[in-house]
Amino acid sequence: MYKHSPFRFLFFAASVWFAALLTIPIASTAPRPSPVPGATQQEASGATVPRGKKLVMKDGTFQVVSSYQLDGDRVRYFSVERSEWEEIPASLVDWAATKQAEAAGRKADAALTNQIKAGEDAAKTAPLDVDASFEVVPGVLLPPGQGFFLLDGRAISPLKQSAASAKLNKGHLVEQVVVPLPVIPTRTSVDLPGRHAAFRITNPNPEFYFRTADLGEPQIELLVARSEGDKRHIENIDTFFGQQNNKGKTVSLQEWQVAKGLYRFTLGKSLAPGEYALAQFFPEEGISLLLWDFGVDAHRTDKTGKK
C-alpha cells in the first residue's frame, strides 16, 4: 500500500496558508493628506480637474499639474508633462501665487466659454454660406435654379417669368427689357398679357424664396394687377429727372437673407383673390419687365359648406 510522505503534507499545508494570507486586505497605516492651505475640497481630496493648472514655486518656476495634495511637509502632485506622481517639499511652493494662477485660469476658462457660446449663437442666426439642399420646411427642399419659388403649405413651386409690355404716355412701346430712367418727364404703363396668370393658388398666405444671379441683395416689390379686357394692368411709372414714382398698388413684404444669394419673403397681410406679380427693381436702370406672375383664387365650398 502506498504511503504519503510527511514532507509532502507539510508542503501542501504551507501552500494553503500562504494563499489565504494573500486574500486578507492590508490596512494602510499612512496618514491621510492634509488640505492645501486655502485649497478647495476638490483639490484637497486629489480629484483630477479637466485641464492642467500651475503649481507655482517660490523661485518663479512652476509645474503644470492635474491635481496636488499636501502630505505633511511634502506636496504630492501628478505632472501633466511626465504623466506620473511626484513629490517636492511644501516649503518650495508659493501658495499665494498658485491660488492667483488658479483664479486667472478660471477667468480665462469663463471667457473662452462665453466666446464659444457667442459664436454658436451667431452661427444660429447668421446666413448660411451656401443654400445647397436648403430645407424650406421639414422634409421639403428648395429646387435648384434662379428666380422666385412660391411655398404653398408643403408645396414649393418655381414661378415662371412673363414678359410685360410698357408704353409711354404717347403710346410708344418701350422695347427694352428694363424700363429706363429718362431725364424728361414721362409716364409709362406696364401691362401683362392675358386676363389671368397661368399659375394659381388658393392659399392667401404663401411665402416666397428668391435666388439671385449675382449674390447681391435684390429690390423686390409685390404688385397688384388689375384685369382689363385681355390684359392685366400692373402700374403707371411716372419719371422725372431720373426719379421714378410708381403709381401701382403694392403688398408689403418682409425680407430675410437665409443664405448667400438666397432670400425669403413673407407677406405683411393676407392676399385677397386676384392677380399679382413680383417685380425686381435696379437702382441704376429701372424696373424689369420680366415679372413673376401668379393668381390667388377664393376657396370654393361644397353644398355642405366645407372648403
VMD Tcl script that draws the C-alpha trace (Angstrom):
set ca {
  {0.00 0.00 0.00}
  {1.28 3.44 -0.99}
  {2.11 5.76 1.95}
  {2.05 9.59 1.86}
  {5.32 11.34 2.65}
  {5.09 13.64 5.73}
  {7.16 16.26 3.85}
  {4.59 16.40 1.08}
  {1.84 17.00 3.62}
  {3.73 19.85 5.30}
  {4.46 21.48 1.92}
  {0.75 21.33 0.97}
  {-0.35 22.86 4.28}
  {2.16 25.70 3.95}
  {0.90 26.48 0.42}
  {-2.73 26.73 1.59}
  {-1.77 29.02 4.48}
  {0.24 31.36 2.16}
  {-2.63 31.62 -0.36}
  {-5.04 32.57 2.43}
  {-2.74 35.38 3.53}
  {-2.88 36.89 0.02}
  {-6.67 37.26 0.22}
  {-6.62 39.24 3.51}
  {-6.79 43.07 2.87}
  {-3.94 45.03 4.37}
  {-5.00 48.22 6.15}
  {-2.91 51.29 5.27}
  {-1.20 52.97 8.20}
  {-0.13 56.03 6.14}
  {-1.60 59.32 7.37}
  {-4.33 60.95 5.28}
  {-3.18 64.01 3.26}
  {-3.92 67.37 4.86}
  {-5.72 70.00 2.83}
  {-3.56 72.50 0.96}
  {-3.66 75.92 2.65}
  {-6.53 77.80 1.01}
  {-7.32 74.86 -1.31}
  {-10.80 73.72 -2.24}
  {-12.21 70.39 -1.09}
  {-11.73 69.01 -4.62}
  {-8.03 69.87 -4.55}
  {-7.58 68.52 -1.01}
  {-9.12 65.17 -1.97}
  {-6.89 64.89 -5.01}
  {-9.76 64.93 -7.56}
  {-8.50 65.42 -11.12}
  {-9.62 68.57 -12.90}
  {-10.24 68.60 -16.67}
  {-7.30 70.84 -17.54}
  {-3.79 71.42 -16.21}
  {-3.11 74.12 -13.64}
  {0.03 75.73 -12.31}
  {1.76 74.79 -9.07}
  {3.96 77.88 -8.69}
  {7.34 77.67 -6.98}
  {8.97 80.40 -4.90}
  {11.80 80.72 -7.45}
  {9.28 81.76 -10.14}
  {9.10 78.42 -11.95}
  {6.00 76.24 -11.98}
  {4.80 72.70 -12.56}
  {1.74 72.02 -14.72}
  {-0.31 69.53 -12.72}
  {-3.72 67.95 -12.93}
  {-4.06 67.69 -9.13}
  {-1.96 68.05 -6.00}
  {-2.09 67.04 -2.31}
  {-0.33 68.26 0.81}
  {1.03 65.36 2.88}
  {2.75 66.72 5.95}
  {5.71 68.80 4.78}
  {5.58 67.29 1.28}
  {3.45 68.16 -1.75}
  {2.44 65.26 -3.94}
  {1.24 66.17 -7.46}
  {0.50 64.49 -10.79}
  {2.66 66.01 -13.52}
  {0.85 66.68 -16.80}
  {4.17 66.80 -18.65}
  {5.52 63.47 -17.37}
  {2.19 61.71 -16.59}
  {3.35 60.47 -13.19}
  {3.11 61.31 -9.49}
  {5.96 63.34 -7.98}
  {6.79 64.88 -4.61}
  {8.57 68.05 -3.52}
  {8.95 69.89 -0.19}
  {5.90 72.02 0.56}
  {8.20 74.89 1.53}
  {9.18 75.31 -2.15}
  {5.61 76.19 -3.21}
  {4.41 79.79 -3.43}
  {0.82 79.19 -2.33}
  {-0.36 82.79 -2.91}
  {0.93 82.77 -6.48}
  {-0.57 79.30 -7.02}
  {-4.04 80.50 -5.94}
  {-3.66 83.61 -8.11}
  {-2.77 81.45 -11.13}
  {-5.81 79.25 -10.48}
  {-8.10 82.29 -10.31}
  {-6.65 83.59 -13.60}
  {-7.21 80.17 -15.18}
  {-10.85 80.10 -14.10}
  {-11.33 83.60 -15.52}
  {-9.77 82.57 -18.84}
  {-11.97 79.46 -18.96}
  {-15.08 81.55 -18.38}
  {-14.08 84.00 -21.12}
  {-13.44 81.14 -23.55}
  {-16.79 79.56 -22.69}
  {-18.60 82.86 -23.31}
  {-16.74 83.32 -26.59}
  {-17.71 79.85 -27.78}
  {-21.34 80.40 -26.78}
  {-21.43 83.76 -28.57}
  {-20.04 82.09 -31.69}
  {-22.65 79.36 -31.51}
  {-25.46 81.92 -31.07}
  {-24.15 83.95 -34.02}
  {-23.96 80.84 -36.16}
  {-27.63 80.12 -35.46}
  {-28.75 83.49 -36.82}
  {-26.08 84.12 -39.49}
  {-26.90 83.38 -43.14}
  {-25.63 80.07 -44.43}
  {-22.62 80.15 -46.77}
  {-24.45 78.07 -49.35}
  {-28.07 77.15 -49.98}
  {-27.44 73.65 -51.33}
  {-30.25 71.37 -50.19}
  {-31.90 74.26 -48.34}
  {-34.86 72.97 -46.34}
  {-37.76 75.44 -46.60}
  {-39.95 73.31 -44.29}
  {-39.09 69.98 -42.65}
  {-38.67 67.42 -45.42}
  {-39.12 69.92 -48.29}
  {-36.02 71.15 -50.15}
  {-35.74 74.24 -52.35}
  {-35.35 73.26 -56.03}
  {-32.23 74.40 -57.93}
  {-32.25 77.40 -60.24}
  {-32.51 81.17 -60.05}
  {-35.57 83.34 -59.63}
  {-38.67 83.04 -57.46}
  {-40.15 79.98 -55.77}
  {-43.58 80.01 -54.12}
  {-44.15 77.97 -50.94}
  {-47.78 76.92 -50.54}
  {-48.06 74.81 -47.38}
  {-45.61 71.99 -48.09}
  {-45.56 72.50 -51.86}
  {-42.68 74.52 -53.32}
  {-43.02 75.58 -56.98}
  {-40.85 77.72 -59.28}
  {-42.61 80.79 -60.70}
  {-42.21 81.40 -64.41}
  {-41.47 84.84 -65.76}
  {-43.87 86.63 -68.07}
  {-42.77 89.46 -70.33}
  {-44.73 92.63 -69.63}
  {-45.24 95.38 -72.16}
  {-44.59 99.02 -71.39}
  {-45.97 102.05 -73.21}
  {-45.09 105.69 -72.81}
  {-47.93 108.16 -72.31}
  {-47.76 108.96 -76.06}
  {-48.44 105.31 -76.93}
  {-44.89 104.36 -77.94}
  {-43.82 100.88 -76.86}
  {-40.75 100.56 -74.67}
  {-38.68 97.79 -76.26}
  {-36.06 97.43 -73.53}
  {-36.28 94.58 -71.02}
  {-35.83 97.15 -68.24}
  {-37.88 100.34 -68.20}
  {-35.18 103.06 -68.42}
  {-34.84 106.24 -66.36}
  {-35.12 109.12 -68.87}
  {-34.25 112.68 -67.94}
  {-37.53 114.13 -69.20}
  {-40.94 113.76 -67.53}
  {-42.72 110.60 -68.76}
  {-45.49 108.22 -67.76}
  {-45.06 104.52 -68.56}
  {-47.88 101.99 -68.37}
  {-46.86 98.39 -67.60}
  {-49.19 95.53 -68.56}
  {-49.09 91.74 -68.69}
  {-50.76 89.78 -71.50}
  {-53.77 87.67 -70.62}
  {-56.59 88.30 -68.21}
  {-55.34 85.75 -65.66}
  {-51.99 84.27 -64.68}
  {-51.47 80.61 -65.52}
  {-50.12 79.72 -62.04}
  {-52.92 79.72 -59.44}
  {-53.12 79.15 -55.67}
  {-55.89 79.35 -53.07}
  {-53.62 79.96 -50.07}
  {-53.79 83.68 -49.15}
  {-50.53 83.48 -47.16}
  {-47.81 81.95 -49.33}
  {-44.08 82.53 -48.82}
  {-41.51 83.32 -51.48}
  {-37.85 82.42 -51.95}
  {-35.64 84.30 -54.39}
  {-32.27 83.02 -55.57}
  {-30.24 85.81 -57.17}
  {-27.84 85.56 -60.10}
  {-25.13 87.86 -58.69}
  {-25.42 87.14 -54.91}
  {-26.41 90.79 -54.39}
  {-29.40 91.93 -52.34}
  {-32.41 92.32 -54.65}
  {-35.01 95.08 -54.58}
  {-38.36 93.32 -54.87}
  {-41.94 94.53 -54.88}
  {-45.17 92.52 -54.95}
  {-47.53 94.34 -57.30}
  {-51.30 94.03 -57.59}
  {-52.56 93.60 -61.18}
  {-55.96 94.69 -62.44}
  {-57.65 92.66 -65.17}
  {-58.68 94.86 -68.10}
  {-60.00 93.09 -71.18}
  {-57.31 90.68 -72.39}
  {-54.52 92.06 -70.24}
  {-53.53 92.75 -66.64}
  {-52.57 96.31 -65.87}
  {-49.69 96.46 -63.39}
  {-48.88 100.11 -62.76}
  {-48.05 103.51 -64.14}
  {-44.49 104.71 -63.65}
  {-44.02 108.47 -63.57}
  {-40.42 109.51 -64.17}
  {-38.96 112.97 -63.74}
  {-35.24 113.70 -63.98}
  {-34.32 110.09 -63.31}
  {-36.58 109.68 -60.25}
  {-39.32 107.07 -60.56}
  {-42.65 107.24 -58.77}
  {-44.61 104.02 -59.06}
  {-48.36 104.54 -59.07}
  {-49.26 100.87 -58.80}
  {-50.71 99.12 -55.78}
  {-48.20 97.04 -53.81}
  {-48.32 94.49 -50.99}
  {-45.91 94.81 -48.08}
  {-43.14 92.17 -47.90}
  {-40.76 91.22 -45.11}
  {-37.32 90.09 -46.26}
  {-34.71 87.75 -44.69}
  {-31.41 86.58 -46.13}
  {-31.18 82.85 -45.41}
  {-28.04 82.04 -47.43}
  {-25.64 83.76 -49.80}
  {-27.76 84.88 -52.74}
  {-30.94 83.37 -51.25}
  {-33.72 85.50 -49.74}
  {-37.03 84.67 -48.08}
  {-40.07 86.94 -48.35}
  {-43.22 86.80 -46.25}
  {-46.40 88.83 -46.51}
  {-47.39 91.79 -44.39}
  {-51.05 90.81 -44.85}
  {-53.12 88.07 -46.46}
  {-53.69 88.27 -50.20}
  {-57.18 88.88 -51.49}
  {-58.32 86.88 -54.53}
  {-56.87 88.47 -57.65}
  {-53.80 88.81 -59.87}
  {-50.26 89.55 -58.66}
  {-46.75 89.94 -59.98}
  {-43.31 90.07 -58.36}
  {-41.02 92.69 -59.89}
  {-37.32 93.37 -59.47}
  {-36.00 96.94 -59.46}
  {-32.49 98.02 -60.38}
  {-31.38 101.31 -58.77}
  {-29.38 102.46 -61.79}
  {-31.69 101.15 -64.50}
  {-35.33 100.85 -63.54}
  {-37.98 98.12 -63.29}
  {-37.53 94.80 -65.07}
  {-40.32 93.90 -67.48}
  {-39.75 90.20 -66.83}
  {-42.24 89.62 -64.00}
  {-43.08 86.54 -61.93}
  {-46.88 86.45 -62.06}
  {-49.45 84.32 -60.23}
  {-53.09 84.43 -59.24}
  {-54.97 83.81 -55.99}
  {-58.39 82.14 -56.19}
  {-61.00 82.12 -53.44}
  {-61.66 78.86 -51.56}
  {-64.61 77.05 -53.03}
  {-67.15 75.39 -50.74}
  {-69.41 72.43 -51.48}
  {-73.09 72.18 -50.60}
  {-72.25 71.14 -47.04}
  {-70.29 74.33 -46.53}
  {-66.93 72.57 -46.36}
  {-63.93 74.07 -48.12}
}
mol new
graphics top color blue
foreach p $ca { graphics top sphere $p radius 0.5 }
foreach p [lrange $ca 0 end-1] q [lrange $ca 1 end] { graphics top cylinder $p $q radius 0.2 }
display resetview
